[in-house]
């Protein structure tokens, strides 16, 4: 499940991003578990979708598998529905 924030502008630092002046930053969506959050950064002709993840610690139980699948489904959904020129997935994947 996702918590939709719309495309409201978020206060973000001014400066340069990918060699271009940073124009706008939008918070797109966060999952309800708080493990994934996405923003869009607009600079010049580029729109970068940035997804921050915090995957659960690696385990062999069913709960771990379900949480990882929810995170991956969230990311897949974002990549399918959002428009962007570049995408970056960052954060703590907790993979060994």
VMD Tcl script that draws the C-alpha trace (Angstrom):
set ca {
  {0.00 0.00 0.00}
  {1.23 3.50 -0.82}
  {0.64 6.88 0.73}
  {0.15 9.30 -2.15}
  {1.50 12.81 -1.72}
  {0.71 14.10 -5.19}
  {3.25 16.28 -6.91}
  {3.54 19.04 -4.32}
  {6.78 20.93 -4.38}
  {9.02 20.10 -1.45}
  {11.45 22.61 -0.02}
  {14.82 21.43 -1.22}
  {18.28 22.84 -1.41}
  {19.12 25.18 -4.21}
  {22.18 24.50 -6.25}
  {23.25 22.28 -9.08}
  {22.28 18.72 -9.90}
  {23.84 16.75 -12.75}
  {25.62 19.90 -13.90}
  {22.38 21.91 -14.20}
  {20.62 24.37 -11.91}
  {18.15 22.59 -9.67}
  {14.65 23.72 -10.63}
  {12.19 21.74 -8.58}
  {11.88 18.81 -6.22}
  {8.65 16.83 -5.73}
  {7.82 14.25 -3.09}
  {5.96 11.59 -5.07}
  {4.99 8.82 -2.69}
  {6.03 6.83 0.37}
  {4.92 3.32 1.18}
  {2.83 2.91 4.32}
  {5.49 0.76 6.02}
  {7.99 3.61 5.71}
  {10.52 1.46 3.86}
  {10.43 3.26 0.50}
  {10.08 6.89 -0.48}
  {10.35 8.54 -3.88}
  {11.09 12.07 -5.05}
  {11.50 13.65 -8.47}
  {14.24 16.17 -9.06}
  {13.97 18.48 -12.07}
  {17.10 20.10 -13.45}
  {17.38 21.49 -16.96}
  {16.07 18.85 -19.37}
  {16.40 15.96 -16.91}
  {13.88 14.51 -14.49}
  {15.44 12.10 -12.03}
  {13.27 9.69 -10.08}
  {15.06 8.93 -6.81}
  {13.84 6.05 -4.68}
  {15.21 5.64 -1.17}
  {14.79 2.14 0.30}
  {15.28 0.52 3.67}
  {14.83 -3.21 3.14}
  {14.32 -5.51 6.13}
  {17.31 -7.39 7.51}
  {17.96 -10.61 5.64}
  {16.19 -13.65 7.04}
  {14.69 -16.90 5.81}
  {11.19 -16.45 7.21}
  {7.98 -15.69 5.30}
  {7.63 -12.21 6.84}
  {11.00 -11.19 5.35}
  {10.00 -12.47 1.91}
  {6.68 -10.58 2.08}
  {8.35 -7.30 3.11}
  {10.97 -7.54 0.36}
  {8.25 -8.33 -2.20}
  {6.25 -5.29 -1.04}
  {9.32 -3.06 -1.47}
  {10.08 -4.46 -4.92}
  {6.44 -4.11 -5.97}
  {6.47 -0.49 -4.81}
  {9.59 0.22 -6.88}
  {8.21 -1.60 -9.92}
  {4.95 0.35 -9.71}
  {6.82 3.67 -9.55}
  {9.07 2.85 -12.48}
  {6.02 1.84 -14.55}
  {3.78 4.84 -13.88}
  {6.08 7.85 -13.42}
  {7.76 9.78 -16.23}
  {11.49 10.40 -15.85}
  {14.72 10.53 -17.82}
  {16.84 8.79 -15.17}
  {16.14 6.66 -12.11}
  {18.27 6.02 -9.05}
  {17.58 3.52 -6.29}
  {19.52 4.32 -3.13}
  {19.44 3.34 0.50}
  {20.01 0.29 2.67}
  {19.13 -2.97 0.93}
  {20.50 -5.09 3.80}
  {21.81 -7.68 1.36}
  {25.00 -9.48 2.27}
}
mol new
graphics top color blue
foreach p $ca { graphics top sphere $p radius 0.5 }
foreach p [lrange $ca 0 end-1] q [lrange $ca 1 end] { graphics top cylinder $p $q radius 0.2 }
display resetview
